Amino acid sequence: MNESVSHLPPSAAAEDLATSDFTALVGENLRRLRTRNGLSLERLARASGVSRAMLSQIELGRSVPSVAVLWKVARALDVPFSAFTAATGSGEVSVLRAHRAKLLTSRSGRFSSRALFPFSGPRRVEFYEMRLAPQTVEDADPHSPGTTENLVLAQGCLEISVADERFRLEYGDAIHFVADRPHSYRNAGPIEALFYLVMTYPEHAE
């Protein structure tokens, strides 16, 4: 272990290692999916709107991609979001410890997403814990045609915009919508919004 890690508290060192492992996993999966589709970095950059330099850094495990960046690449490759976080091997029971959680955050750091399912391979249904800071808006690009989102608000307040419609949620409220259109999450309240999201992809997206 290098000296910079040894000076960290055990929890911080573990978190640093988990983040490093996760970044490498995302990079390996991106490279595998890109080559499987016969795409060069340049072609994927044009298709996704993510720069070639950024894609290269992600594949090399030198950059932690934001949620928005991974969504763009997933859409360009026509794969579920979990395709980037999938690791080999699975069991009948999986316990996902909170202290080893793999978080994806927005560039500002005010929006985060934690996967609540094992990374055992691409799947049609994904389950996430989402946190949005007060006075923050997170815009989401359209997902693959037929993708749906079903979420429930566990803390704070939240406004969901789908295309030209807006829906305000209070504690305990739930919403289900087709997410293949532009949509956004807005927290206009004074405290962090905590919500749980189930994402369901169409069968052809696997």
C-alpha positions in Angstrom: 0.0 0.0 0.0 1.5 3.4 -0.9 2.1 6.0 1.8 -0.7 8.3 0.7 -3.3 5.6 1.4 -1.6 4.4 4.6 -2.1 7.8 6.3 -5.9 7.7 5.7 -8.3 6.4 8.3 -9.3 2.7 7.5 -12.8 3.8 6.3 -11.3 6.4 3.9 -8.7 4.0 2.6 -11.3 1.4 1.9 -13.5 4.0 0.2 -10.5 5.1 -1.9 -9.7 1.4 -2.9 -13.4 0.8 -3.7 -13.5 3.9 -5.9 -10.3 2.8 -7.7 -11.7 -0.7 -8.3 -15.0 0.7 -9.6 -13.3 3.1 -12.0 -11.2 0.3 -13.4 -14.3 -1.9 -13.8 -16.2 0.9 -15.7 -13.2 1.4 -17.9 -12.8 -2.3 -18.7 -16.5 -2.6 -19.6 -16.5 0.5 -21.7 -13.6 -0.8 -23.8 -15.2 -4.2 -24.1 -18.6 -2.8 -25.2 -16.9 -0.4 -27.6 -14.8 -3.0 -29.3 -17.7 -5.5 -29.4 -19.6 -2.9 -31.4 -16.6 -2.3 -33.7 -16.3 1.3 -32.8 -13.2 3.4 -32.6 -12.8 6.0 -29.9 -13.4 8.7 -32.5 -16.7 7.1 -33.7 -18.0 6.6 -30.2 -17.1 10.2 -29.4 -19.2 11.4 -32.3 -22.1 9.1 -31.5 -22.2 10.0 -27.8 -21.1 13.6 -27.7 -18.4 12.7 -25.2 -14.9 13.7 -26.2 -12.4 11.1 -27.4 -10.0 12.3 -24.7 -12.6 11.7 -22.0 -13.5 8.2 -23.3 -9.8 7.3 -23.4 -9.3 8.4 -19.8 -12.3 6.4 -18.7 -11.1 3.3 -20.5 -7.7 3.6 -18.9 -9.3 4.0 -15.4 -7.8 7.5 -15.0 -11.1 9.3 -14.8 -14.3 8.8 -12.8 -17.2 9.4 -15.2 -20.2 11.4 -14.1 -23.7 10.0 -14.3 -24.5 12.2 -17.3 -21.4 11.0 -19.2 -22.2 7.3 -18.6 -25.8 7.9 -19.7 -24.7 9.4 -23.0 -22.3 6.6 -23.7 -24.9 4.0 -22.8 -27.4 5.5 -25.1 -24.8 5.6 -28.0 -24.0 1.9 -27.4 -27.7 1.0 -26.8 -26.9 -0.8 -23.6 -28.4 -0.6 -20.0 -26.6 1.7 -17.6 -25.6 -1.4 -15.5 -23.5 -2.7 -18.5 -20.7 -0.5 -17.3 -20.8 -1.7 -13.7 -21.3 -5.4 -14.3 -18.7 -7.8 -12.9 -18.5 -11.5 -13.5 -19.8 -13.9 -11.0 -23.1 -14.0 -9.0 -24.7 -15.9 -6.2 -28.2 -16.6 -4.9 -27.8 -14.0 -2.1 -25.9 -10.7 -2.3 -25.4 -8.3 0.6 -24.5 -4.8 -0.5 -22.7 -3.1 2.4 -23.3 0.7 2.6 -19.7 1.5 3.4 -18.6 -0.2 0.1 -21.2 1.5 -2.0 -20.2 2.6 -5.5 -21.5 6.1 -6.0 -21.9 8.0 -9.2 -22.2 11.7 -8.9 -22.9 14.7 -11.2 -20.1 17.0 -12.1 -21.2 19.5 -9.5 -21.3 16.7 -6.8 -24.9 17.8 -5.9 -26.6 14.7 -7.3 -25.6 11.2 -6.5 -26.8 7.7 -7.5 -26.1 4.4 -5.6 -26.9 1.1 -7.2 -28.8 -1.2 -4.9 -28.3 -4.3 -7.0 -25.3 -6.6 -7.5 -23.1 -5.9 -10.5 -23.4 -9.4 -11.9 -24.3 -8.5 -15.5 -26.6 -6.3 -17.6 -30.2 -6.5 -16.5 -33.6 -5.2 -17.5 -34.5 -3.8 -14.1 -32.2 -1.7 -12.0 -32.7 -0.2 -8.5 -31.1 3.0 -7.3 -30.9 5.3 -4.2 -30.8 8.9 -5.5 -29.8 12.0 -3.6 -30.4 15.6 -4.8 -29.1 18.6 -2.9 -31.4 21.6 -2.1 -32.0 24.1 -4.8 -30.6 21.8 -7.5 -31.9 20.6 -10.9 -30.5 17.5 -12.6 -31.4 17.1 -16.2 -31.6 13.7 -17.8 -31.4 12.9 -21.5 -33.9 10.5 -23.0 -33.2 6.8 -22.4 -33.7 4.0 -24.9 -37.2 3.8 -26.3 -39.6 2.0 -23.9 -37.5 2.6 -20.8 -39.6 3.5 -17.7 -38.8 5.0 -14.4 -40.7 4.3 -11.2 -39.6 6.3 -8.1 -40.8 7.0 -4.6 -39.8 10.0 -2.5 -38.4 9.1 1.0 -37.2 12.6 2.1 -37.8 16.2 1.2 -39.7 17.4 -1.9 -39.1 16.8 -5.6 -40.4 18.1 -8.9 -40.3 15.8 -11.9 -40.5 17.3 -15.3 -41.3 14.9 -18.2 -41.3 16.6 -21.6 -43.6 19.6 -21.0 -45.3 18.3 -17.9 -44.3 18.9 -14.2 -45.3 16.8 -11.2 -44.6 17.8 -7.6 -43.9 15.0 -5.1 -44.0 15.2 -1.3 -42.8 12.6 1.2 -44.2 9.1 0.3 -45.4 10.1 -3.1 -44.5 7.8 -6.1 -44.5 8.4 -9.8 -44.1 6.1 -12.9 -43.3 7.5 -16.3 -41.9 6.6 -19.7 -38.3 8.0 -19.6 -37.4 7.9 -23.3 -38.2 11.7 -23.4 -36.2 14.5 -21.8 -36.8 14.7 -18.1 -35.4 16.3 -15.0 -35.4 16.2 -11.2 -35.7 19.5 -9.2 -35.3 19.9 -5.5 -36.6 23.4 -4.6 -36.8 22.6 -0.9 -34.4 23.4 2.0 -33.2 19.8 2.6 -31.7 17.0 0.5 -34.2 15.0 -1.5 -33.8 11.3 -1.1 -35.7 9.0 -3.5 -35.5 5.4 -4.7 -35.7 4.6 -8.4 -36.6 1.5 -10.3 -35.4 1.7 -13.9 -36.9 -0.9 -16.4 -35.5 -1.3 -19.9 -37.2 -2.7 -22.9 -36.2 -6.3 -23.7 -34.2 -5.4 -26.8 -31.9 -3.1 -24.7 -30.0 -6.0 -23.1 
